[in-house]
Amino acid sequence: MKEEVRERLQSWLYAQGTIDKAGLLVKTLAGGQSNPTYLLTSGDQQFVLRKQPDGPLLKSAHAIDREYRVISALQNSAVPVPKAIAWCDDVSIVGTPFYLMSYLDGRVFVDQSLPSLSVAEREHVYKEMNRVIAELHQVDPDAVGLSDYGRREGFITRQVERWSRNLQNSTLPLSDDMRFMMEWLPSHLPQESHSVLIHGDYRLDNLIFDAKELCVIGVLDWELSTLGDPISDFAYHCMSWHIPHDLWRGIGGLDLSKLGIPDKTTYREWYASHSGLNVSVDDATWRFYLGFNLFRMAAILHGIAERAQQGNANAVDAIETGRKAVPLAALARSIVS
C-alpha cells in the first residue's frame, strides 16, 4: 500500500474512532487472490482490511459488500466468523470500497494433506471442517436478515450461464474442455435441492483454526456466498478428493487411510449426519455437481489469468494459478463423460 494511501486510511480510521491514536502500520496478508487483504496495526489494535482490486472488474465480481453483509449477519450464529467492524464505499480513501473486520490470530492450513499434523489431528481437522459447513447450511436466511441475499430458484442454471458468459467474454483463448463443459452442462441440469445460505468457496485454506486447539474460529472469503443449492456447495468442497495433490489444493492420489483423512464416501456420510440434509443423490447427479464445480473453478482461475495478463491480479503467483484452469476443466470433462 502506497504511503499516501496509508496516510489517508490512517486519518479516516482515526476520525471514525476506530483507532485511538494517529499511527498505523499496514502489512499485506498472504492469500486474497481475488481481493487484496491487509493487516492493520495501531498500537495494540489489529484489524483486517479487504478491498476490491484496482482496475476494470467483471460485473458482479469482487463483491466485498456482500462479504461484509454476510459476516455481519452471522455474528451470533453457530458459524464462526470475524467481527464485522466497518464498511466504507468512499473510493477516495484507498481507491476502491473496503471493509474492516477483526484479526483472528490462528492457524491456516493450505496443504490439505496436513503434513504438520498427526493422524488423529488430521481426522479431527476434517471432522471440524465438515461440521462447520453443515452448520452453515442449517442457518435460516430469513432469521439472520438474508432473505433477499439471492434468488431461491434456478441457482444452478444461473451459475452455469454466469460462468459460461464470463468465459465467452474473456480475452484469453478457451481450452476444448472448457468449451465442452459450456455445451454439456446446460443439457444435463439436475433437479435442485432446497435453497440455503451457501459459502461458494468453502475449502480448508479459507478457514482459520485456533492457534492451540483444532477448532475453527473463523470462516473467510465470502465473496461468492449467496442463497443456493447446498448439494452444489458441498460438492464444491468435495472437489479436493478428485484434484491431484500435485496439481492444486487436492488430496487426489494420496493414501488417505494412512494419513487419517476420511475417504469421500465417509466424508459425505459425516455431512449428512451433521446437517440432516440428504446428499445421497444418484451417481450421475453427483458427477454433474462435481463437474460443474470443477468447471466453475476453472472459470474463476481463467479470470485470474486474464487479470494477471492485464496487470490487475493481486497475488504474485496469479499467472501460475491461472494456468491451472486448463487441467481443472479437463478433470471436469473426465468426471462427467
C-alpha positions as CSV (number, residue, x, y, z in Angstrom):
1,M,0.0,0.0,0.0
2,K,1.4,3.4,-1.0
3,E,2.4,5.8,1.7
4,E,-0.2,8.4,0.6
5,V,-2.9,5.8,0.7
6,R,-1.8,4.6,4.2
7,E,-1.9,8.2,5.4
8,R,-5.5,8.7,4.1
9,L,-6.6,5.4,5.7
10,Q,-5.0,6.3,9.0
11,S,-6.7,9.7,9.0
12,W,-10.1,8.1,8.2
13,L,-9.7,5.4,10.9
14,Y,-8.8,8.0,13.5
15,A,-11.7,10.3,12.5
16,Q,-14.1,7.3,12.8
17,G,-12.8,6.5,16.2
18,T,-11.7,3.0,15.1
19,I,-8.1,3.6,16.2
20,D,-7.3,5.6,19.3
21,K,-4.0,7.0,18.1
22,A,-2.7,8.5,14.9
23,G,-0.4,5.7,14.0
24,L,-0.9,2.9,11.5
25,L,1.2,0.0,10.2
26,V,0.0,-1.8,7.1
27,K,1.1,-5.3,6.0
28,T,-0.1,-7.3,3.0
29,L,-1.6,-10.6,4.1
30,A,-1.0,-13.9,2.2
31,G,-3.9,-15.2,0.3
32,G,-6.6,-12.8,-1.0
33,Q,-6.0,-13.9,-4.6
34,S,-9.2,-12.1,-5.6
35,N,-9.5,-9.2,-3.2
36,P,-6.4,-7.5,-1.7
37,T,-6.2,-8.1,2.1
38,Y,-4.1,-6.2,4.6
39,L,-3.3,-6.4,8.3
40,L,-3.7,-3.0,10.0
41,T,-1.9,-2.4,13.3
42,S,-2.2,0.6,15.5
43,G,-0.7,0.2,19.0
44,D,-2.3,-2.9,20.5
45,Q,-5.2,-2.8,18.0
46,Q,-5.3,-5.0,14.9
47,F,-7.8,-5.2,12.1
48,V,-8.0,-6.8,8.7
49,L,-8.9,-4.7,5.6
50,R,-10.4,-6.2,2.5
51,K,-10.8,-4.1,-0.7
52,Q,-11.6,-4.6,-4.3
53,P,-8.7,-4.8,-6.7
54,D,-7.8,-1.8,-8.8
55,G,-8.6,-1.6,-12.5
56,P,-11.6,-2.8,-14.5
57,L,-13.7,-5.6,-12.9
58,L,-16.2,-8.1,-14.2
59,K,-19.7,-7.2,-13.4
60,S,-20.8,-8.7,-10.0
61,A,-17.2,-9.8,-9.3
62,H,-15.2,-8.9,-6.1
63,A,-18.5,-8.3,-4.2
64,I,-16.9,-7.3,-0.9
65,D,-20.1,-5.5,0.1
66,R,-21.8,-9.0,0.1
67,E,-18.8,-10.3,2.2
68,Y,-19.4,-7.6,4.8
69,R,-23.1,-8.1,4.8
70,V,-23.0,-11.9,5.4
71,I,-20.2,-11.6,8.0
72,S,-22.4,-9.1,9.8
73,A,-25.5,-11.4,9.6
74,L,-23.6,-14.4,11.0
75,Q,-22.2,-12.6,14.1
76,N,-24.4,-14.5,16.5
77,S,-24.8,-17.8,14.6
78,A,-23.2,-21.2,15.0
79,V,-20.9,-20.3,12.1
80,P,-17.6,-18.8,13.3
81,V,-16.8,-15.5,11.5
82,P,-14.6,-12.5,12.3
83,K,-16.3,-9.5,13.9
84,A,-17.6,-7.0,11.3
85,I,-16.3,-3.6,12.2
86,A,-16.8,-1.0,9.4
87,W,-17.8,-0.7,5.7
88,C,-16.6,2.2,3.5
89,D,-17.7,2.9,-0.1
90,D,-15.7,6.2,-0.3
91,V,-13.2,5.4,-3.0
92,S,-11.1,8.4,-2.2
93,I,-9.6,6.6,0.9
94,V,-7.9,3.6,-0.6
95,G,-9.0,3.7,-4.2
96,T,-11.9,1.2,-4.0
97,P,-14.6,0.3,-1.5
98,F,-13.3,-1.7,1.5
99,Y,-14.4,-3.1,4.8
100,L,-12.8,-3.9,8.2
101,M,-13.1,-7.0,10.3
102,S,-11.3,-8.3,13.4
103,Y,-8.0,-10.0,13.1
104,L,-8.1,-13.7,14.1
105,D,-4.8,-15.0,15.4
106,G,-4.8,-18.6,14.5
107,R,-3.6,-21.2,12.0
108,V,-4.4,-21.6,8.3
109,F,-3.7,-24.9,6.6
110,V,-3.0,-24.7,2.9
111,D,-1.8,-28.2,2.1
112,Q,-4.9,-30.4,2.6
113,S,-2.7,-33.4,3.3
114,L,-1.8,-31.6,6.6
115,P,1.8,-32.8,6.8
116,S,2.5,-31.0,10.0
117,L,-0.3,-32.8,11.9
118,S,-0.6,-36.3,13.3
119,V,-3.0,-39.0,12.0
120,A,-5.5,-38.3,14.8
121,E,-5.2,-34.5,14.3
122,R,-5.9,-34.8,10.6
123,E,-9.1,-36.7,11.2
124,H,-10.1,-34.1,13.8
125,V,-9.5,-31.2,11.3
126,Y,-11.6,-32.9,8.6
127,K,-14.4,-33.5,11.1
128,E,-14.3,-29.9,12.2
129,M,-14.3,-28.7,8.6
130,N,-17.3,-30.9,7.9
131,R,-19.2,-29.8,11.0
132,V,-18.9,-26.1,10.1
133,I,-20.2,-26.4,6.6
134,A,-23.1,-28.4,7.9
135,E,-23.8,-25.6,10.5
136,L,-23.7,-23.1,7.6
137,H,-26.3,-25.0,5.6
138,Q,-28.7,-25.1,8.6
139,V,-28.7,-21.3,9.0
140,D,-32.2,-19.8,8.4
141,P,-31.5,-16.9,5.9
142,D,-34.8,-15.2,7.0
143,A,-33.8,-15.3,10.7
144,V,-30.4,-13.6,10.1
145,G,-31.7,-10.9,7.7
146,L,-30.6,-12.5,4.5
147,S,-33.9,-13.4,2.9
148,D,-33.1,-11.2,-0.1
149,Y,-29.5,-12.3,-0.4
150,G,-30.1,-14.3,-3.6
151,R,-32.9,-15.8,-5.7
152,R,-34.1,-19.1,-4.3
153,E,-34.9,-20.8,-7.5
154,G,-32.7,-21.7,-10.5
155,F,-29.4,-21.4,-8.8
156,I,-27.5,-24.0,-10.9
157,T,-29.0,-22.7,-14.2
158,R,-27.9,-19.1,-13.4
159,Q,-24.5,-20.3,-12.3
160,V,-23.8,-22.2,-15.5
161,E,-24.9,-19.2,-17.5
162,R,-22.8,-16.8,-15.4
163,W,-19.5,-18.6,-15.6
164,S,-20.1,-19.6,-19.3
165,R,-20.7,-15.9,-20.1
166,N,-17.6,-14.9,-18.2
167,L,-15.5,-17.3,-20.3
168,Q,-17.2,-16.2,-23.5
169,N,-16.3,-12.6,-22.8
170,S,-12.7,-13.4,-21.9
171,T,-9.8,-12.1,-24.0
172,L,-7.8,-15.3,-23.4
173,P,-8.4,-18.4,-25.5
174,L,-10.5,-21.2,-24.1
175,S,-9.5,-24.8,-24.0
176,D,-11.5,-27.5,-25.8
177,D,-12.5,-28.9,-22.4
178,M,-13.9,-25.5,-21.3
179,R,-16.0,-25.3,-24.5
180,F,-17.2,-28.9,-24.0
181,M,-18.4,-28.2,-20.5
182,M,-20.1,-25.0,-21.6
183,E,-22.2,-27.1,-24.0
184,W,-22.7,-30.2,-21.8
185,L,-23.8,-28.6,-18.5
186,P,-27.0,-26.8,-19.8
187,S,-28.3,-30.0,-21.2
188,H,-27.8,-32.1,-18.0
189,L,-29.2,-29.8,-15.3
190,P,-30.4,-31.8,-12.3
191,Q,-33.5,-31.0,-10.2
192,E,-32.2,-28.8,-7.4
193,S,-32.4,-29.2,-3.7
194,H,-33.9,-26.6,-1.4
195,S,-32.2,-23.2,-1.1
196,V,-29.9,-22.3,1.8
197,L,-27.1,-19.9,2.6
198,I,-24.0,-21.2,0.8
199,H,-20.4,-20.0,1.0
200,G,-19.4,-20.6,-2.6
201,D,-15.7,-21.1,-1.9
202,Y,-15.6,-23.4,1.2
203,R,-12.3,-25.1,1.5
204,L,-9.6,-25.7,4.1
205,D,-7.5,-22.7,3.4
206,N,-10.5,-20.4,3.9
207,L,-10.7,-21.5,7.5
208,I,-8.8,-20.2,10.5
209,F,-8.2,-22.7,13.3
210,D,-7.5,-21.8,16.9
211,A,-3.7,-21.4,17.5
212,K,-3.8,-24.1,20.1
213,E,-6.9,-26.2,19.6
214,L,-8.0,-27.6,16.2
215,C,-11.4,-25.8,16.2
216,V,-12.5,-23.4,13.5
217,I,-12.6,-19.8,14.8
218,G,-13.3,-18.1,11.5
219,V,-14.6,-18.7,8.0
220,L,-13.2,-16.3,5.5
221,D,-13.6,-15.2,1.8
222,W,-17.4,-14.9,1.5
223,E,-17.3,-13.1,-1.9
224,L,-19.2,-15.9,-3.7
225,S,-21.8,-16.5,-1.0
226,T,-25.4,-16.4,-1.9
227,L,-28.7,-18.4,-1.4
228,G,-28.4,-21.6,-3.4
229,D,-28.2,-25.4,-3.5
230,P,-26.5,-26.9,-0.5
231,I,-25.5,-30.0,-2.5
232,S,-23.7,-27.9,-5.0
233,D,-21.9,-26.0,-2.2
234,F,-20.9,-29.3,-0.6
235,A,-19.8,-30.8,-3.9
236,Y,-17.5,-27.8,-4.4
237,H,-15.9,-28.6,-1.1
238,C,-15.5,-32.3,-2.1
239,M,-13.6,-31.5,-5.3
240,S,-10.4,-31.9,-3.2
241,W,-10.8,-35.7,-3.3
242,H,-10.7,-35.6,-7.1
243,I,-8.0,-33.0,-7.7
244,P,-4.5,-34.5,-7.8
245,H,-2.4,-33.4,-4.8
246,D,0.4,-32.1,-7.1
247,L,-2.0,-30.0,-9.2
248,W,-3.7,-27.6,-6.8
249,R,-5.3,-27.9,-3.3
250,G,-6.2,-31.5,-3.7
251,I,-5.8,-34.8,-2.0
252,G,-6.4,-37.0,-5.0
253,G,-4.0,-39.9,-5.4
254,L,-2.9,-39.9,-1.7
255,D,-3.1,-42.8,0.7
256,L,-5.9,-41.3,2.7
257,S,-6.3,-44.2,5.2
258,K,-2.6,-43.9,6.1
259,L,-2.9,-40.2,6.6
260,G,-6.0,-40.4,8.7
261,I,-8.1,-38.4,6.2
262,P,-11.6,-39.8,5.5
263,D,-12.5,-41.1,2.1
264,K,-15.1,-39.2,0.0
265,T,-17.9,-41.6,1.0
266,T,-17.2,-41.3,4.7
267,Y,-17.0,-37.5,4.4
268,R,-20.4,-37.4,2.7
269,E,-21.9,-39.5,5.4
270,W,-20.5,-37.2,8.1
271,Y,-22.1,-34.2,6.3
272,A,-25.5,-36.0,6.1
273,S,-25.3,-36.8,9.8
274,H,-24.3,-33.3,10.9
275,S,-26.6,-31.3,8.6
276,G,-29.6,-33.6,8.5
277,L,-29.6,-33.0,4.7
278,N,-30.0,-35.8,2.2
279,V,-26.9,-35.9,0.0
280,S,-27.4,-39.4,-1.2
281,V,-28.2,-38.3,-4.8
282,D,-27.6,-40.8,-7.6
283,D,-24.2,-41.1,-9.1
284,A,-25.0,-39.2,-12.3
285,T,-26.3,-36.2,-10.4
286,W,-23.3,-36.2,-8.0
287,R,-20.9,-36.3,-11.0
288,F,-22.8,-33.4,-12.5
289,Y,-22.3,-31.3,-9.3
290,L,-18.6,-32.3,-9.2
291,G,-18.1,-31.5,-12.9
292,F,-20.0,-28.2,-12.6
293,N,-17.9,-27.1,-9.7
294,L,-14.6,-28.0,-11.4
295,F,-15.8,-26.1,-14.4
296,R,-16.7,-23.1,-12.2
297,M,-13.3,-23.2,-10.5
298,A,-11.7,-23.4,-13.9
299,A,-13.6,-20.3,-15.0
300,I,-12.5,-18.5,-11.8
301,L,-8.9,-19.3,-12.4
302,H,-9.2,-18.3,-16.0
303,G,-10.4,-14.9,-14.8
304,I,-7.4,-14.7,-12.5
305,A,-5.1,-15.4,-15.5
306,E,-6.8,-12.7,-17.5
307,R,-6.4,-10.2,-14.7
308,A,-2.7,-11.2,-14.4
309,Q,-2.3,-10.5,-18.1
310,Q,-3.9,-7.1,-17.7
311,G,-1.7,-6.4,-14.6
312,N,-4.7,-6.2,-12.2
313,A,-4.3,-9.5,-10.3
314,N,-3.4,-9.2,-6.6
315,A,-1.2,-12.2,-5.8
316,V,2.3,-12.5,-7.2
317,D,1.6,-16.1,-8.3
318,A,-1.6,-15.1,-10.2
319,I,-0.2,-16.2,-13.6
320,E,0.8,-19.7,-12.3
321,T,-2.6,-20.0,-10.5
322,G,-4.4,-19.0,-13.7
323,R,-2.7,-21.8,-15.7
324,K,-4.4,-24.4,-13.5
325,A,-7.7,-23.6,-15.2
326,V,-6.9,-25.8,-18.2
327,P,-6.3,-29.1,-16.2
328,L,-9.2,-28.4,-14.0
329,A,-11.5,-28.1,-17.0
330,A,-10.1,-31.3,-18.3
331,L,-10.8,-33.0,-15.0
332,A,-14.4,-31.7,-15.1
333,R,-14.9,-33.3,-18.5
334,S,-13.4,-36.6,-17.5
335,I,-15.8,-36.9,-14.5
336,V,-19.0,-36.2,-16.5
337,S,-18.0,-38.1,-19.7
